[in-house]
Amino acid sequence: EFITLLQVVDYLIDPFVAGTSGGDPESLSIRHAFPALWNLENKYGSVIAGAILSKLSTKGDSVKTGGASPGKGRNKRVSFSFHGGMQSLIDALHNEVGDGNVKLGTEVLSLACCCDGVSSSGGWSISVDSKDAKGKDLRKNQSFDAVIMTAPLSNVQRMKFTKGGVPFVLDFLPKVDYLPLSLMVTAFKKEDVKKPLEGFGALIPYKEQQKHGLKTLGTLFSSMMFPDRAPNDQYLYTSFIGGSHNRDLAGAPTAILKQLVTSDLRKLLGVEGQPTFVKHVHWRNAFPLYGQNYDLVLEAIAKMENNLPGFFYAGKK
């Protein structure tokens, strides 16, 4: 029996897209959401053929050079974490930068570009409103050499910009659709998991969700990847709910999501009873939707950078 292109989309591309961006193949622009795949198709005329030819080309180059050079294998992509979780990295960066230079719970109200029209980078004055008790002594206006923006466009649109004392209106910024997501972390006693699969985890195609009444996009087998994350007698799982297929479920109460996740894990892994641990995190705007019109977003960001000296937008691609 031959595998059709539609089956590849339904059972390979769909769960991959949903698991990494919360979207679905029909609503995303492959060029912006997965540029590596778009480059393969653009270069070789096919994603599958491109992946094969690219692999063969890399293998051929390795043979010509007599194999990889010492230490080159260290550049191979791997999954990793820290004993204290990824928060350890944030804490280390915080300590390096210094507590006095990190302001939490602080909303940026306005940004003034004090450029003179001659220099390539002008000074910036920023007005903030601090809701953090430790930051109540923040000066209303602070001066900086440059601004690196990482906030979503929906947040930037609420900020007031001026350039040389004149309002810089952001009416050219397009609306970006964001997909909601809920993360549910659950733990079960090992004796209550009848089919404890090993590996990274499982992504569930939308076709299978519909067929078997499943509600989760997928589940990571957290304690399989990182054994120190749970007591020795328990398994830890991280499940995802929401995205473009189940927008409404993403905002459901913890009790409802606990039931849905437990039900899905019962079908997938044969879990029995109730979880011994539950943690729920909800993101209303988890993933930006890289739709077919995302070029307009990049053009708008470029316009801001070109017209506001010393302004840089990070994470736009």
N, C-alpha and C positions, 0 to 999 in steps of 0.2 A: 504494500500500500504506500502510495506516494504522499509526502507531506506537502500540503498546499501553502501558498503565501499567506492565505487567510489564517491558517492554523499557526503559522509562525507569529503573526501579529497577535492573535488571541492568547497563545500560550507561552510566548517568549517575550515579545516586545511589551504587551500590555502590563503584565505583572512587574516587569523591570521598570517601566515608566511610572507606574503607580507607587512602587516601593521606593523610588529615588526622588520623585518630585510631586507625588500625590495626584498627578494628572492622568490623562489617557491619550493614546496615540492620535486621536482625531482632533483634539484641541490644542496640541503642542506643535511648535515649529521645531523640527529636528535640527535646523541650522543653529538655533539659539539654545535649545535645551540640551542637545547632545552634539556639539560641534565636531567631535572626533568622528562620529558616525557620518555626519554630513560631509566631512572632508573625504572619507573613504568613498562615498557614493559619487561625489563630485569628481574625484580623481580616477576611479575605476569603473564608474557607471553602475555599480551595485554594491550594497553594503556587505553582503555575504561574500561575493567575489573579491571585494576590496580587502576584507579581513583575511581571506586565505592568501591572496597575492602579497599583501603587506607582511604576513607572517613568513612566507617563503622568502621574500626579499630580505627580511631581517636575518633569517637563518643563513641565507647565502652570504651576506656580508660578514657574518660571524665565521663562516668557513674560510672565506678569503683572508681574514685577518688572523686565522689560526685560533679562533675561539675568543671569548671575552677576556679583556685585560684584567689583571688582578684588581679586585675591589669593585669592578664594574657591576657585579651582581648585586651590590648593596643598593642600587637604584631601583630594584624591583619593588613594585607596589605590594604592600602587605597591610593587614589590619593590625592595629596596635592600640594599646591604652596604657594607663598608669595604675599603680596599685590603689590609688585613691580615686580613680576615675578621671575623666577628662577635665574635671574641675581643678585637678592638680596643676594643669598647664595654666589655667586662668589665674590661679592663686600665685603661681611663680611669676607670671608677667606683672601682676598687681604689685607684688613685693619689689620687683625690679624697678618699675616705674615710680613707685612711692605712693603712699596713701594720700599725700597732699595733692597729687596730680590726677587722682581718679575721683570723679564726682558721680555718685549714684543718685537716682531719683531726681535728676536735674533736666528740666525741659528747656530746650532752646526756643526762645521767643522770636528773636530777630537777629539778622546778620547784616552788618554794614561793611561794604567794600570801600575802603578809603583810598581808592586808587587815583593816581594823578594823570592817567592816560598815557604816561611815558614809560614808566618802569614795567617790567614783565610781571612783577608780583607786588601787589599793594597790601597795606596792612588791613587787618580785619578787626572790627569791634563786634563783640557778641553779647547779647542780652539774654540772661537765663532766669528761670524761676525754679528754685530748689525746693523740693518737697522732702529732702533728706534732712533729718534733724542736725546731722553733723555739718551740713552744708548751708545752714542758715546765714552764716557769716560771709557767704560768697558775695563778691562785688556785683552790683547790678550789671555793669558793663566791663568786659575784659578785652584786652587787646592781644592779637596773635598775628604772626607773620603769614600764616596760610591756614586754610580749612580743608580737612579731609573728611568728606561726608560718607557715612555708611548707612544712614537711615533710609527706610523705604520711601519711595516717591510720595506715598500717601501722607507721610509725616512731613516731608519737605514742603509739600503744598500748603501746610498750615503755618509755616514760618514766613516771616516778613523779611524780604531782601531789599536792600538799597545799594545803589552804586553812585558814588560821588554825591551823596545827599539826595538823590532822586530815586523814587521807588522802582525796583526792578521786578516787574510783574511776571509771575510764573504761569500765566494763562495758557502757555504753550505746552505745559506738561500733560501728557496723556494719562488717562485713568488706567491703572494696572489692576487686574483681577487677582485676588489672592485666594488660595485654597486652604481651608481649615483642616486641622489634624489634632487628634487626641492620642496621647501615648499612655499605655497602660502597662505598668510593671507588676508582674505577679510572681509569687513563689509557691511551689507545691512540694510536699514531702516526696522524696524519691519513690517511696513505696506506693504512692498514689498515682504515679505516672507509669502506665502500662506499656507505652511505646515511646521510650525516651530516645528520640532520634538524635544522632550526633551531627555535627556540622555547624555552619554559620547560622542557618535558619531556613525559613520557608516563605516564599512569596506566592500569593494565591491569585490566579487569573480570575478576571471578573466573570468569565463563563462558568468557572467552578464555584464561585461565590453564589451565583444565581441557581446553579443546579443543586447544590448541597445546603443552601440556606446559611452560608457563612457571611460574616459581617466585617471581618478584619482584612486589611490589605496584606498583612503578613506578620510574621513573628520572628524575632531574633532569639536564638538560644544563648542567652547572655552568659550563663554559667558554664556552658560548653566551650565558649570562646575564651572566657576569662574565669577559671575555676575559683579564684579568690573572691568572687562577687557574691557568693551565697554560702551558708553553712554547709558542711559536708553531707548532711542528710537531706538537702533540698536542691531543687532545680529552680533557676531564675529565668523568666521569660519577659521579653519586651515586645508588646503587640501594638499595632498601629490601626487606627480607625479614622475614616473620613476621606479627604481627597475629593476629586471631582465626581466619583461614583456615589459617595455617601456623605455629602456635605452636611446634611441635617444631623446625622449620627455623631459627627465630630463634637458637637456641643451638648451632647446628652449628659445627664448627671452621672456621677461616679458609680452609683449603685447599678444603674442600667448597663453601663459599659462593662462593669465587673461581670454581670450575668452573661453578656454577649461574648466577652473574651473567654470566660470559663467554658461556655458552650462550644465555641470554636476549638479550643484546646482539647476538649473532650472528644470531638470528632477527629482531630488531627493526631493527637498524642495519647488518647485514652486516659486523660486525667480523671480522677475521681474526687469527690468531695469539694471543699471550698479552698481557695488560696490562703496560705498562712500570712501573706503580706501583699498589700495593694498600694500602689502609688499612681496617681493620675495627674498628667500634665496636659493642659489644653492650649493650643495656639490658634487664635482666631484667624491670623494671617501667617500661616506656616510657610507656604511656598508661593512665590510669584508665578503666575501662569505665563510661560514663554509662548504666547500665541503667535499667530501668523502676522500680527501687526506690531511685533516687538521691535521692529526697525524704528518705529516712531519713538519708542522709549530711548533708544540709543542716540537718535538724532537730537532729542530734547536734552539729554545729559551733555552731549557734545556742545550744544548751544550754550548751556550754562558755563561749561569749562572755558569756552572760547571768549565769552563776554565778561567773565568775572575773574580777573587776574588773581592767582593764588588759590583758586578753588579747584578741588580735585574730588571726583566721585569714585569711590572704591567699590569693587565687587559688582560692576555693571555687566560683566560678561561671564 
